[in-house]
Amino acid sequence: AVSPGKYLLVFLGSVADVEESFGAGVEAAGSTLIDRLMLPHVAEPVRDALMGGRLAGSAASVGVVELHTVAATLRAADLCLKKAEVRLTHFELAKGIGGKGWFMVCGEQHDVEAALEAVTLTLEANLLVGTELIQQPHHEIRGQIL
């Protein structure tokens, strides 16, 4: 349970195993399903974050992305990492925020801009809460977010 009345199921494994589990989950949810995502060959940092791995980075610029659903958050993080040379630094799924998710990426400003633009152009507008580019975080903030 991620918030009252909302549940999250994440399956990691071979494509065939995940497809089978995914299908069973979609069938069991029926009309109560809010969102779903089958993401074969997910970017390694996203998979590591799902498994509780430590994320870290340092760079000139930071991008923040917030989305309305966990599935959209996973899709967007994967897209950012595949479209630009950025690193995933924070990744939060539905923790006390009503099923929303957010993440941060860091890199050179042009790469972070490209990653944020890819999300804005690719995802449905109703799934995206917003994006923010922090061009040169102050050194005190940099220590907190990176």
PAZAPA-4460 file (N, C-alpha, C; in steps of 0.05 Angstrom, whole numbers, plus 32768, in hexadecimal, padded with zeros to 4 digits):
% residues 146
    n_x    n_y    n_z   ca_x   ca_y   ca_z    c_x    c_y    c_z   seq   type   mol
   8011   7FE8   8000   8000   8000   8000   8012   8019   8000     1      A     A
   800C   802B   7FEE   801C   8044   7FEC   800D   805C   7FF8     2      V     A
   7FF3   805A   7FF9   7FE3   806E   8006   7FC7   8061   8009     3      S     A
   7FB6   806C   801A   7F9C   805F   801E   7F8D   8058   8004     4      P     A
   7F88   803F   7FFF   7F7A   8036   7FE8   7F8A   8033   7FCF     5      G     A
   7FA4   8038   7FD0   7FB5   8036   7FB9   7FCC   8022   7FBE     6      K     A
   7FD0   8010   7FAB   7FE4   7FFB   7FAE   7FF7   7FFB   7F96     7      Y     A
   800F   7FF4   7F9B   8023   7FF4   7F86   8030   7FD8   7F84     8      L     A
   8031   7FCD   7F6C   803E   7FB3   7F68   8054   7FB8   7F53     9      L     A
   806D   7FB0   7F5A   8083   7FB3   7F48   808F   7F97   7F44    10      V     A
   8093   7F8F   7F2B   809F   7F75   7F25   80B9   7F7A   7F16    11      F     A
   80CE   7F6D   7F1F   80E8   7F6E   7F12   80F0   7F51   7F0B    12      L     A
   80FB   7F4D   7EF4   8103   7F33   7EEC   8106   7F31   7ECE    13      G     A
   8106   7F19   7EC3   8107   7F15   7EA6   80EE   7F21   7E9A    14      S     A
   80F0   7F28   7E80   80D9   7F34   7E72   80C1   7F21   7E73    15      V     A
   80C5   7F07   7E6E   80AF   7EF4   7E6E   80A2   7EF1   7E8A    16      A     A
   80B2   7EF0   7E9F   80A7   7EEE   7EBA   8098   7F07   7EC2    17      D     A
   80A3   7F1E   7EBB   8095   7F37   7EC1   807B   7F3A   7EB1    18      V     A
   807C   7F32   7E98   8063   7F33   7E88   804D   7F23   7E95    19      E     A
   8054   7F0B   7E9E   8040   7EFA   7EAB   8035   7F06   7EC4    20      E     A
   8046   7F10   7ED5   803E   7F1C   7EEE   802E   7F36   7EE9    21      S     A
   8037   7F45   7ED6   8029   7F5E   7ECE   800D   7F59   7EC5    22      F     A
   8009   7F45   7EB4   7FEF   7F3E   7EAA   7FDC   7F35   7EC0    23      G     A
   7FE7   7F26   7ED3   7FD6   7F1D   7EEA   7FCF   7F35   7EFB    24      A     A
   7FE1   7F47   7EFF   7FDB   7F5F   7F0F   7FC7   7F71   7F03    25      G     A
   7FC8   7F75   7EE8   7FB5   7F85   7EDA   7F99   7F78   7EDC    26      V     A
   7F98   7F5E   7ED8   7F7F   7F50   7ED9   7F73   7F52   7EF5    27      E     A
   7F83   7F4E   7F0A   7F79   7F4F   7F25   7F6F   7F6B   7F2D    28      A     A
   7F7C   7F80   7F23   7F74   7F9C   7F29   7F5A   7FA3   7F1C    29      A     A
   7F55   7F99   7F04   7F3C   7F9F   7EF6   7F38   7FBD   7EF3    30      G     A
   7F20   7FC6   7EF9   7F18   7FE3   7EF5   7F25   7FF5   7F0A    31      S     A
   7F32   7FEA   7F1E   7F3E   7FFC   7F33   7F5B   8004   7F2B    32      T     A
   7F64   7FFA   7F15   7F7F   8001   7F0B   7F82   801E   7F04    33      L     A
   7F95   802C   7F10   7F9A   8049   7F0B   7FAD   804C   7EF4    34      I     A
   7FC3   803D   7EF4   7FD7   8040   7EDF   7FE7   8026   7EDF    35      D     A
   7FF4   8021   7EC9   8005   8009   7EC7   801C   800F   7EB3    36      R     A
   8030   7FFF   7EB6   8048   8002   7EA5   8057   7FE8   7EA3    37      L     A
   805C   7FDF   7E8B   806E   7FC9   7E86   8086   7FD5   7E79    38      M     A
   809D   7FD4   7E86   80B5   7FE2   7E7D   80CB   7FCE   7E79    39      L     A
   80CC   7FC0   7E63   80E2   7FAD   7E5E   80FC   7FBC   7E5B    40      P     A
   8112   7FB0   7E64   812D   7FBC   7E61   812F   7FD7   7E6E    41      H     A
   8125   7FDA   7E86   8125   7FF3   7E95   8142   7FFB   7E9A    42      V     A
   8147   8015   7E9A   8162   8020   7E9F   816C   8016   7EBA    43      A     A
   8185   800E   7EBA   8190   8002   7ED2   818E   8013   7EEC    44      E     A
   8192   802D   7EEB   818F   803D   7F03   8172   803D   7F0E    45      P     A
   815E   803B   7EFC   8143   803A   7F05   813E   801F   7F14    46      V     A
   8148   800A   7F07   8145   7FEF   7F14   8153   7FEF   7F2F    47      R     A
   816B   7FFA   7F30   817A   7FFB   7F4A   816B   800B   7F5F    48      D     A
   815E   8021   7F57   814F   8032   7F69   8137   8022   7F74    49      A     A
   812A   8013   7F63   8113   8002   7F6B   811C   7FED   7F7F    50      L     A
   8135   7FE4   7F7D   8140   7FCF   7F8E   814C   7FDB   7FA8    51      M     A
   814A   7FF6   7FAB   8154   8003   7FC3   8171   800B   7FC1    52      G     A
   817C   800B   7FA9   8198   8013   7FA6   819D   8030   7FAC    53      G     A
   81B5   8036   7FB3   81BD   8052   7FB9   81C2   8062   7FA0    54      R     A
   81B7   807A   7F9F   81BB   808C   7F88   81CC   80A3   7F91    55      L     A
   81DD   80AC   7F7F   81EE   80C3   7F85   81F7   80CF   7F6C    56      A     A
   81FE   80E8   7F6D   8208   80F6   7F56   8212   8112   7F5C    57      G     A
   8220   811D   7F4A   8228   8139   7F4C   822A   8144   7F30    58      S     A
   8222   815D   7F2D   8222   8169   7F12   821B   8186   7F14    59      A     A
   821D   8193   7EFD   8217   81AF   7EFC   81FA   81B6   7EFF    60      A     A
   81E8   81A4   7EF5   81CC   81AA   7EF5   81BB   8192   7EFF    61      S     A
   81A3   8199   7F09   8191   8184   7F14   8176   8188   7F07    62      V     A
   8169   8172   7F01   814D   8173   7EF7   813B   8164   7F0A    63      G     A
   8124   816F   7F10   8110   8162   7F22   80F7   815D   7F11    64      V     A
   80EC   8145   7F14   80D4   813D   7F05   80C0   8131   7F19    65      V     A
   80A7   813C   7F19   8092   8131   7F29   807B   8128   7F17    66      E     A
   8070   8110   7F1D   805A   8105   7F0D   8043   80FB   7F1E    67      L     A
   802C   80F8   7F12   8014   80F1   7F21   8012   80D3   7F28    68      H     A
   8021   80C2   7F1A   801F   80A5   7F1F   803B   8099   7F21    69      T     A
   803C   8082   7F2E   8055   8073   7F30   805E   806A   7F15    70      V     A
   804B   805F   7F05   8052   8055   7EEA   805E   806C   7ED9    71      A     A
   8052   8083   7EDA   805D   809A   7ECB   8079   80A2   7ED5    72      A     A
   807D   80A0   7EEF   8097   80A6   7EFB   80AC   8093   7EF1    73      T     A
   80A6   8079   7EF1   80B9   8065   7EE7   80BF   806A   7EC9    74      L     A
   80AA   806F   7EBA   80AD   8073   7E9D   80BF   808C   7E98    75      R     A
   80BA   80A1   7EA7   80C9   80BA   7EA3   80E6   80B8   7EAB    76      A     A
   80EB   80AA   7EC2   8107   80A7   7ECA   8116   8096   7EB6    77      A     A
   810A   8081   7EAC   8117   8070   7E98   811D   8080   7E7F    78      D     A
   810A   8091   7E77   810D   80A1   7E5F   8123   80B5   7E62    79      L     A
   8124   80C3   7E79   813A   80D6   7E7E   8155   80CA   7E7B    80      C     A
   8158   80B2   7E87   8172   80A5   7E87   817A   809A   7E6C    81      L     A
   8167   8095   7E5B   816C   808A   7E40   8170   80A0   7E2C    82      K     A
   8165   80B8   7E31   8166   80CE   7E1D   817D   80E1   7E21    83      K     A
   8189   80E1   7E39   819E   80F5   7E3E   81B3   80E9   7E52    84      A     A
   81CA   80F5   7E53   81DF   80ED   7E65   81DA   80FA   7E80    85      E     A
   81C8   80EE   7E8F   81C1   80F7   7EAA   81C3   80E0   7EBD    86      V     A
   81C5   80E6   7ED7   81C6   80D2   7EEC   81AE   80D6   7EFE    87      R     A
   81A2   80C0   7F07   818B   80C0   7F19   8196   80C4   7F35    88      L     A
   818C   80D9   7F43   8197   80DE   7F5E   8182   80DA   7F74    89      T     A
   8169   80DD   7F6E   8153   80D9   7F81   813C   80CC   7F72    90      H     A
   812D   80BA   7F80   8118   80AC   7F74   8104   80A4   7F89    91      F     A
   80EC   80B0   7F89   80D8   80AB   7F9E   80BD   80A4   7F90    92      E     A
   80B2   808E   7F9A   8099   8084   7F8F   8084   8083   7FA5    93      L     A
   8070   8093   7FA2   8057   8091   7FB2   805C   8090   7FD0    94      A     A
   806F   809E   7FDA   8074   809E   7FF7   8067   80B6   8004    95      K     A
   804F   80B3   800D   8041   80C9   801A   8039   80DF   8008    96      G     A
   8038   80DA   7FEE   8031   80EF   7FDB   801A   80E7   7FC9    97      I     A
   8008   80D7   7FD3   7FEF   80CF   7FC5   7FF3   80C0   7FAB    98      G     A
   8008   80B0   7FA9   800C   80A0   7F92   801E   80AD   7F7D    99      G     A
   8026   80C6   7F82   8037   80D3   7F6F   8054   80C9   7F71   100      K     A
   8065   80D1   7F60   8081   80CB   7F61   8092   80E2   7F57   101      G     A
   80AB   80E2   7F5F   80BD   80F7   7F55   80D9   80EC   7F55   102      W     A
   80EA   80F9   7F45   8106   80F1   7F44   8117   8109   7F3C   103      F     A
   8131   8106   7F40   8144   811B   7F38   8159   810E   7F28   104      M     A
   8162   811D   7F14   8179   8115   7F03   818D   812C   7F04   105      V     A
   81A6   8125   7F00   81BB   813A   7EFF   81CD   8135   7EE7   106      C     A
   81DA   814A   7EDE   81EC   8148   7EC8   81F3   8164   7EBE   107      G     A
   81FF   8166   7EA7   8205   8180   7E9B   81EA   818C   7E93   108      E     A
   81E9   81A7   7E93   81CF   81B4   7E8F   81C1   81AC   7E76   109      Q     A
   81D0   81AA   7E5F   81C3   81A2   7E46   81B7   8186   7E47   110      H     A
   81C4   8174   7E56   81BA   8158   7E59   81A1   8158   7E6A   111      D     A
   81A2   8166   7E80   818A   8167   7E92   8173   8174   7E83   112      V     A
   8178   8189   7E74   8162   8195   7E64   8157   8182   7E50   113      E     A
   8168   8172   7E43   815F   815E   7E2F   814E   8149   7E3C   114      A     A
   8156   8140   7E54   8147   812C   7E63   812B   8136   7E6B   115      A     A
   812A   814F   7E75   8110   815A   7E7D   80FE   815F   7E64   116      L     A
   810A   8168   7E4E   80FB   816C   7E36   80EF   8151   7E2C   117      E     A
   80FF   813C   7E2D   80F5   8122   7E24   80DC   811A   7E34   118      A     A
   80DD   811E   7E4E   80C6   8118   7E5F   80AE   8129   7E57   119      V     A
   80B2   8143   7E54   809C   8155   7E4E   808F   814E   7E33   120      T     A
   80A0   8147   7E1F   8095   8141   7E05   8089   8125   7E02   121      L     A
   8092   8112   7E13   808A   80F6   7E10   8072   80EE   7E21   122      T     A
   8071   80F7   7E3A   805C   80EF   7E4C   8043   80FF   7E48   123      L     A
   802C   80F3   7E4E   8013   8101   7E4C   8013   8117   7E60   124      E     A
   8009   812E   7E58   800A   8146   7E69   7FFB   8142   7E84   125      A     A
   7FE6   8132   7E84   7FD7   812D   7E9D   7FE6   811C   7EB1   126      N     A
   7FFC   8110   7EA9   800C   8100   7EBC   8023   8110   7EC8   127      L     A
   802B   8126   7EBB   8042   8136   7EC4   8038   814C   7ED7   128      L     A
   8042   814C   7EF0   803D   8162   7F02   804F   817A   7EFA   129      V     A
   8068   8174   7EF6   807A   8189   7EED   8097   8181   7EED   130      G     A
   80A7   8191   7EE0   80C4   818D   7EE0   80D2   81A7   7EE8   131      T     A
   80E9   81A5   7EF2   80F9   81BC   7EFA   8116   81B8   7EF5   132      E     A
   8123   81CC   7EEA   8140   81CB   7EE5   814D   81DE   7EF9   133      L     A
   8160   81D4   7F07   8171   81E4   7F19   818C   81E5   7F0C   134      I     A
   8192   81FC   7F00   81AA   81FE   7EEE   81C4   81FB   7EFE   135      Q     A
   81C7   8209   7F13   81E0   8207   7F23   81D8   8209   7F40   136      Q     A
   81D2   81F2   7F4C   81C9   81F2   7F68   81DE   81FF   7F7A   137      P     A
   81D5   820F   7F8D   81E7   821A   7FA2   81F6   8203   7FB0   138      H     A
   820E   8208   7FB8   821E   81F2   7FC4   8211   81E6   7FDD   139      H     A
   8202   81F6   7FEC   81F4   81EB   8004   81DD   81D8   7FFC   140      E     A
   81CF   81DF   7FE7   81B9   81CE   7FDD   81C5   81B6   7FCF   141      I     A
   81DB   81BA   7FC0   81E8   81A4   7FB2   81EF   818D   7FC5   142      R     A
   81F8   8193   7FDC   81FF   817F   7FF0   81E6   816F   7FF9   143      G     A
   81CF   817C   7FFA   81B7   816F   8003   81AA   815E   7FED   144      Q     A
   81AB   8167   7FD4   819D   8159   7FBF   81AE   8146   7FAF   145      I     A
   81C8   8149   7FB1   81DA   8136   7FA2   81EA   8127   7FB7   146      L     A
***
